[in-house]
Amino acid sequence: MTIILTNDDGIDAPGIRALQQAVTMTGEITIVAPKQPASGCGHQVTTNRGIKLEKKSAREYAVDGTPVDCTRLAITQIATNTKLVLSGINAGGNLGTDVYISGTVAAVREAAIHGIPGVAISHWIKSPLLVDWEVATRWTSRVLEDLLPRPLPPGSFWNVNLPHLELDRPEPKIILCEASTAPLPVDYRIEGDTYHYQGEYAKRDRHPGTDVDICFGGNIAVTLIRL
């Protein structure tokens, strides 16, 4: 089978290489990712212009478009036998209502629309800590080994958020949980007639047991998202 890897941080982002190293199941891995970063683009698609597809190697394509464009081209033009779509590892969390904003999540949502299972994987960033991509790879391997054998209901996909831990913290647990429905912090700095968003991600609502609470608490939050 063919496994498609994509993201919204761009084909040169370290996260997609970490994801590639985390995949241990049998299959042909093909990377189809945006040529440029497209973070926060949601489920945007390109229909009003041509989409340039650059073949960088036998199993690697850069797309001049969005993450959803990548999924669409991958499953209809590049590998029609695609059985799994993995998106990430995103540099930044995609928790709760972030799934409506995230290009990382949208790439897998598009796969689910076409009946193909998928997993979106993101890494919350707790400033000023830096992401250790080797650790992220190890955690992602654990997550995939746990999730992929599980039955996935039609029209659904997995959304995974890795925590950001100090070196002395214990290894995180994988916890299935519900997605938070609380809004993101919305605040703006005003300069004349210009508004600059300044909501603080780490100050979002942490209702107990939700994915935000699980991830911020130091564990791997896994939610089942239905179309």
Secondary structure, DSSP 8 states (H G I E B T S, - for coil): -EEEEE-SS-TT-HHHHHHHHH--SSSEEEEEEESS--TT-TT----SS---EEEEETTEEEESS-HHHHHHHIIIII-TTEEEEEEEEEEB---GGGGGT-HHHHHHHHHHHTT--EEEEEE---TT----HHHHHHHHHHHHHHHTTS---TTEEEEEEE----TTS----EEE-B---S-----EEEETTEEEE---GGGS---TTBHHHHHHTTSEEEEEEE-
